């Protein structure tokens, strides 16, 4: 699933997150999408957290698989 917190962190996690897993942040999370992007678990088996303002880096990365970019673009269409 994809979660977000009030500090504009986005977390991709297979676990149900109650709190943000961004280092140093323990804010409550809300579910953004039930979609799970398995590719992120290749980077870290527990998932990945990123600042919402940095999501464009995923879209601009030439090494990022197209299907990952497609899923991110559907959920965060204003990147």
C-alpha positions as CSV (number, residue, x, y, z in Angstrom):
1,X,0.0,0.0,0.0
2,X,0.9,3.6,-0.3
3,X,0.7,5.9,2.8
4,X,1.3,9.5,3.5
5,X,1.9,11.7,6.5
6,X,1.3,15.3,7.3
7,X,5.0,16.1,6.7
8,X,4.5,15.2,3.0
9,X,6.3,11.8,3.2
10,X,5.1,9.0,1.0
11,X,5.7,5.4,2.2
12,X,5.4,2.3,0.0
13,X,4.9,-0.7,2.4
14,X,3.4,-4.1,2.4
15,X,2.7,-3.6,6.1
16,X,-0.3,-1.7,7.4
17,X,1.4,1.5,8.6
18,X,0.0,3.5,11.5
19,X,3.1,5.7,11.7
20,X,5.4,7.1,9.1
21,X,8.6,5.1,8.6
22,X,10.6,8.0,7.2
23,X,13.7,8.3,9.4
24,X,13.1,10.7,12.2
25,X,9.3,10.9,11.6
26,X,6.7,9.2,13.7
27,X,3.6,11.1,12.4
28,X,0.3,9.3,11.8
29,X,-0.2,8.0,8.3
30,X,-3.3,7.8,6.0
31,X,-3.7,5.4,3.1
32,X,-3.2,7.0,-0.3
33,X,-3.7,3.9,-2.4
34,X,-4.2,0.2,-1.9
35,X,-1.9,-0.3,-4.9
36,X,1.4,-2.1,-4.1
37,X,4.5,-1.5,-6.3
38,X,6.6,-4.6,-5.8
39,X,9.7,-3.1,-7.5
40,X,10.3,-0.9,-4.4
41,X,10.9,-4.0,-2.3
42,X,13.9,-4.8,-4.4
43,X,15.5,-1.7,-3.0
44,X,14.5,-2.5,0.6
45,X,12.5,-5.5,1.7
46,X,10.5,-3.3,4.1
47,X,9.5,-0.7,1.6
48,X,10.5,2.8,0.8
49,X,9.7,6.3,2.0
50,X,10.3,9.4,0.0
51,X,9.4,13.1,0.3
52,X,6.4,13.9,-1.9
53,X,8.4,16.8,-3.5
54,X,11.0,14.2,-4.6
55,X,8.5,11.9,-6.4
56,X,9.5,13.5,-9.7
57,X,12.9,11.9,-9.3
58,X,11.3,8.5,-9.8
59,X,9.6,9.7,-13.0
60,X,12.9,11.2,-14.3
61,X,15.1,8.2,-13.5
62,X,16.0,6.5,-16.7
63,X,16.7,3.2,-14.8
64,X,13.2,3.1,-13.3
65,X,11.0,0.5,-15.0
66,X,8.1,1.9,-17.1
67,X,5.4,0.1,-15.1
68,X,6.6,1.7,-11.9
69,X,6.4,5.2,-13.5
70,X,3.0,4.3,-14.9
71,X,1.7,3.3,-11.4
72,X,3.2,6.4,-9.8
73,X,1.7,8.7,-12.5
74,X,-1.7,7.2,-11.9
75,X,-1.6,7.9,-8.2
76,X,0.3,11.2,-8.2
77,X,-0.9,12.7,-11.4
78,X,0.4,16.2,-10.6
79,X,4.1,15.3,-10.7
